[in-house]
Amino acid sequence: MNKSLLCRLLSIVAILIGASMTFSLPWALPVFGGDWKHEQSGFWGLIAAMFVCFGVGIVLRQLGRNGHGQLFQKEAMAVVGLSWVLATVLGALPYTFSGTHRTPTDRMTYVDAMFEAQSGFSTTGATVLTELQDPKLVPRCIMFWRSSTHFLGGLGIIVLFVAILGQGSAGKALMKAEMPGPSQSSAQARMQHTAWVLFLVYVGLNTLLTVLLMLENLSLFDALCHAFGTMATGGFSTYNASIGYFETRPDLYNASLIDYTITFFMFLAGTNFMLIYALVIFQPQRILADIEWRVYVSIILLVTVLVVAVGLYNHDFENSGMISPDPAAVAAADGTVIDEDASKQTVAKGLRYGMFQVVSIMTTTGFCTDNFDIWNSFGKGVMLVLMFIGGCAGSTGGGLKVIRHILFVKILGLEAEQSFHPSVVRPLRLGGSPVEDQALRKNILVYFGLIFLIFTTGWLFTISLEPDSTWTDNGHMAEHKLIDAASCVAATLNNIGPGYGVVGATKNYTHFQWYSKMLFIWLMMIGRLEIYVIVVLFVPSFWRSQ
């Protein structure tokens, strides 16, 4: 292991994280809408965190001053894994130094801060903050830093690192270690070009969504934060009710238009960005020919129809929304009561809310417009299954990825056929073409096995060590612990955010014990980096062998 080279590259990551905090500072100033009385703690907390980041970067730079030579796969995996650990540790500092409160009476502990930082970088969107709209508890500039961690983590800290700073031949190894999905052929051909393409598509979509949301009457601050959360498939909002907040202010917002806009961009965020680039350069045949994208679209359409149909049958959408609208705002928007056809209104709401939540969970964004925790059992079950599917490879979406599920089904079919026709050997085909990688079949099966093992272990850890009081003290029944704990682990491992029960759409993770939060931090990191890059950090031979 070339530890000097490792330190040199990690120093750049530390400095990059510190530099990125500067973009949060202006939001503390009155000219950008900040109330200095409440923002000064956040402002100086960010300044202190920046100094620590730069200090760590300088120390690592000194330790790595002799770091030269080729970056092999092992060093690349170490850089990527340790970069995310470093980002979690350093990204937590603004919360800690600013004295941000997770509840009206409790400040965030450092474990809370690391949880929030990792949730942001991994684009999970799980939170321990209960009062987002009170600047006395959560300064506005800290809120922007929280959303900025989505922007940095959405495409990947290392992908941004390679795109902006280059790193020559080392960039190939770094991106190969971090890019999601089992197929990375496009990244291996022209790594620097691919990094720039992904970066420009990502920034372009963020910019476009920000402009559209501002045209829909959101402030620049809210538009940026929600664009970051959407395109990173993260789900951090600036409001307690998530996207459902806009429904409560019909005097200011067209909630339906906002919902459909964000739904469309979440769908784009779950699409392979190289396919979006193909559309930009007028090659639409590439996206239509891509089997993963076709399956991705098919799943969304099929599940949306099922969720809406069953939900309407069970009256799930009759009292939909995260919270009740403000009567005064409704009166200000209209002034008269219109007697509409209730059934038509319910169908329209069902389609809007059902589609939003399906796309939000499928792409692992985790935004909410409706409390899906009170839907019928079928709808809730489907949402749980979608957590384990995720977006396309090469997207910002988490989960196992659609391409892995396609390959898994094909492999099962081949294995079933071989069980009664041992002499028949058929190649694994994808989109009509044979897959040449002979190790892929084993890798896919091993990956699914590891996900099942990690999920089961995390679930058993949570139900065994997390006290029943986490449920009973917060208005839930301890009997729901098994299902709720399973949703906690699934939501963090697959980078979703909200789960069921105690961590449902209107709840959060603030009441969990510190050791459970530490487990969730590692699960979020494992899910974002797809297991191996994090697991190898705990293998002694990984550090010893040459």
NUZAZA-107696 format. One record per residue (C-alpha): residue in one letter; x, y, z. Coordinates in steps of 0.02 Angstrom, whole numbers, plus 50000, padded with zeros to 5 digits. Layout:
// residues N
AXYZ ...
This chain:
// residues 546
M500005000050000 N500725016849946 K500215026550102 S501105042650049 L500125043349888 L498555039449987 C498865054250104 R499215065949958 L497575061949873 L496585062650036 S497315079950069 I496495086349910 V494825079049965 A494945087650135 I495345104450054 L493945102149927 I492685099050066 G493285114450161 A493205125250005 S491445119449966 M490855126450133 T491185144150071 F489605143349963 S488555141650120 L489235157350204 P488275170550103 W486605163450158 A486965169650335 L487025187750275 P485495199350273 V485755203250087 F485375184850051 G483905184050171 G484825178750328 D484435185350502 W486165188750574 K485515186950752 H485135168550717 E486415165550580 Q488025171050663 S488255154550754 G488095145350589 F489255157550499 W490665155850626 G490355137250639 L490665135650452 I492235146450464 A492915135550605 A492505119750507 M493405126750354 F494975130050455 V494955112250521 C494715105350345 F496155115650278 G497225110750427 V496885092250399 G497265094650215 I498935102850252 V499435089150375 L498965075550251 R499885084750114 Q501465084950220 L501285066450258 G501075063050073 R502415074750007 N503375059749939 G501815051349871 H502205046749691 G502005031749579 Q500545023049496 L498875021949583 F498385003649578 Q496634996849608 K496974993549791 E497555011349826 A496085018049727 M494855008149834 A495715014549991 V495635032649930 V493795031349888 G493315022550049 L494335033850162 S493745049350067 W491955045450117 V492475042250297 L493435058750295 A491955067750217 T490825061250356 V492025066950493 L492375084150418 G490615086950350 A489925085050526 L490935099550595 P489785113950540 Y488335106050635 T489395103750791 F490285120550790 S488675130250756 G487725122150899 T486325116250785 H484855108550879 R484095091950829 T482575095450940 P482015111751023 T482895106251183 D484365095651123 R485915100551026 M486625088650899 T487945077050968 Y489435073150856 V488645056350813 D487075065850761 A488145077450655 M489045062950571 F487375054650537 E486715070550454 A488335072950355 Q488395055050292 S486555055450252 G486895070750145 F488455064350057 S487705047150026 T486095055549964 T485055045550087 G484045060050155 A483755052450327 T483825065850461 V483915068650648 L483295086650634 T481505089450691 E481265108350666 L481985113450498 Q480985129650486 D481625137750646 P483245147350612 K483585148450798 L483795129550800 V484485126550625 P485325141950548 R484945145150365 C486755143950311 I486895126950397 M485335121650304 F486185126150141 W487735116250190 R486595101650226 S485895102450049 S487625105549976 T488195088750041 H486885081349924 F487645090649777 L489395084549821 G488885066649855 G487595064749716 L488805062449574 G490165056749693 I491545066449778 I492845056949679 V491965059549511 L491945078249544 F493755076849600 V494265068249438 A493225079749326 I493885095849402 L495675091349449 G496065077549326 Q497315065949411 G497845058449244 S497915039549239 A497445038849423 G495715045349377 K495265029049293 A495615018749449 L494725031249562 M493135032149458 K493105013349432 A493115011249621 E491685023549650 M490505023349500 P488895013849537 G488304998549443 P489124982649380 S489534989249207 Q490865002649190 S491445000349011 S491065018248963 A492095024749109 Q493585013749068 A493775020048889 R493985038848916 M493925041949103 Q494265060549105 H493025063748964 T491715053149050 A491955062449214 W491705079149127 V490165072849035 L489375066849197 F489855082849286 L489135094249151 V487525084349135 Y487335084549325 V487655103349341 G486555107049190 L485075097549261 N485295105749432 T485325122949349 L483805119449241 L482785113049388 T483285127849495 V482675139949361 L481025130549339 L480695130249526 M481035148849538 L479795151649397 E478565141749505 N478795154849642 L480105146349751 S481465157549821 L483245155249756 F483705147049921 D482265134549917 A482495131349731 L484345127349749 C484095116149901 H482685106349821 A483615105049655 F485125097849748 G483995085549839 T483115080449678 M484565078249557 A485635069649689 T484135058549732 G484445063949911 G482815070649980 F483365084250102 S482045097950105 T482015114750191 Y480305111050266 N479705098750396 A478345092350280 S479575089750135 I478805093649964 G477095091950046 Y477375109350122 F476925117849958 E475185110149965 T474875120050125 R475185136850042 P474015137949891 D474135156949904 L475975156049852 Y476245139749759 N475465128749627 A475825112649720 S475285101349577 L476485109649455 I477915108549581 D477545090249615 Y477535085449431 T479115095549397 I480075086949536 T479365070049487 F480035072049310 F481765077349369 M481835063149496 F481485051649350 L482925059549254 A484065058049406 G483725039249411 T484215037749226 N485985033749169 F486765050849140 M487695044448986 L485985041348908 I485435059048949 Y487045064948865 A486545054548713 L484925064448704 V485895080748716 I486965075948565 F485415070348469 Q485625051448482 P483925046348555 Q484085028848484 R485355024848619 I484125027748761 L482735018148673 A483905003448640 D484505002448821 I483674987548906 E483994994249081 W483105010649043 R481625001548964 V481434990449118 Y481645005649231 V480225014749143 S479144999049140 I479314996349327 I478845014349365 L477315013949252 L476704996949311 V476945000449497 T476145017749481 V474585010249402 L474474996749537 V474805008549682 V473535021349620 A472195008349579 V472344998949744 G472525015349839 L470925022249764 Y470015006049806 N470605007549987 H470255026449997 D472095030450033 F472035047249945 E470435054650014 N471375063450155 S473045064350066 G474485076050101 M475825077450234 I474905090350340 S473245099550326 P473235115750224 D473195132350314 P471355137950308 A471875156250301 A473015152750153 V471635143550063 A470445158150092 A471765170450032 A472015160249874 D470195159149827 G468945166649947 T467535155449890 V467155137149912 I467015127349749 D465985111449753 E467015099949641 D466675082049596 A467505073349743 S467855057249647 K468755066349505 Q469755076149631 T470245060249723 V470795051549562 A471855066549513 K472635066949686 G472915048249684 L473835049149518 R474875064049574 Y475335057449746 G475515039349691 M476665043449546 F477705055349652 Q477985042649790 V478355028249670 V479665038449577 S480355045549739 I480615028349817 M481145019649656 T482505032649625 T482945032449812 T482605051149828 G481455050149979 F480475066249954 C478685065150017 T477045073249967 D475935060550053 N476085050250210 F476305033250126 D476525025650299 I474615025250315 W474285017650144 N473555000350125 S474674985150154 F474924981949968 G475524999749936 K476704999250084 G477364982350032 V477714988349855 M478635003549923 L479744992050027 V480144981449874 L480564996949771 M481855001649903 F482874986649849 I482774990449662 G483415008149642 G483885018049488 C484945014249336 A486825011549338 G487705027949302 S486335038049388 T486345046549557 G485045034049619 G485465021249753 G484805003849783 L485414988049698 K485164995649524 V483964989749389 I485344981749286 R485804969949428 H484004964049442 I483924960949255 L485524950649262 F484944941649419 V483324935949336 K484254930349181 I485524920749286 L484154912049384 G483354906849220 L484984899649155 E485314890549319 A483554883249319 E483764876949141 Q485464869449179 S484724859949325 F483704848949207 H484824850849052 P486604849649123 S487374847548951 V486624863648883 V487744878848901 R486964895448854 P487844912348862 L487174926048973 R486374938748856 L485944956848887 G484904966048759 G485154951848636 S487054952348648 P488094939648745 V488964945948901 E490804941648887 D491284943749070 Q491324925949137 A491474931949317 L489924942749307 R488724928549347 K489624924749510 N489824943149554 I487964946649535 L487474931849645 V488784936449775 Y488184954449777 F486384949549809 G486984937549944 L487994951250030 I486534963450025 F485434950250107 L486764946450238 I487074964850280 F485214968550287 T484864953750401 T486324957750516 G485824976150529 W484014971450561 L484464959250700 F485644972150777 T484264985250779 I482874974450851 S484064967150982 L484914982751047 E483734997151012 P482594998651166 D480704997451153 S480595015051226 T481145021951057 W479425016650999 T478335018251154 D479005035451204 N478595042251032 G476815036351012 H477145019550927 M476825001850981 A478304990751023 E477454976850925 H477884986250765 K479734985550804 L480114971050686 I479384979550532 D479984997050577 A481754990850609 A481764981850442 S481224997850355 C482585007750448 V483934996050385 A483214995150209 A483015014150200 T484815017550254 L485655003150163 N484795007949999 N484965026850028 I483085030150035 G482845040450195 P481065038050260 G480415020950309 Y478895015450408 G478225018350582 V479465027050694 V480445032950539 G478925035550427 A478635049750305 T478215061950446 K479535055350569 N481435054950580 Y482915045950660 T483235058050804 H482635046550944 F483755031650904 Q485215027451018 W486955032950966 Y487525015350924 S486055012750807 K486465029250723 M488265023250701 L487605007350619 F486525017750502 I488025028750457 W488995013350399 L487475006250309 M487245022550214 M489075022550164 I489045004050115 G487495006750009 R488195022149922 L489865013849880 E489094996849844 I489864986549983 Y491624981749930 V492504998649943 I491985000150126 V492114981850177 V493924980250119 L494434994050240 F494144981450381 V495174967550301 P496944967350378 S497734959350225 F497084973650118 W498324985250205 R499774973050219 S499884964750048 Q500794972549901 
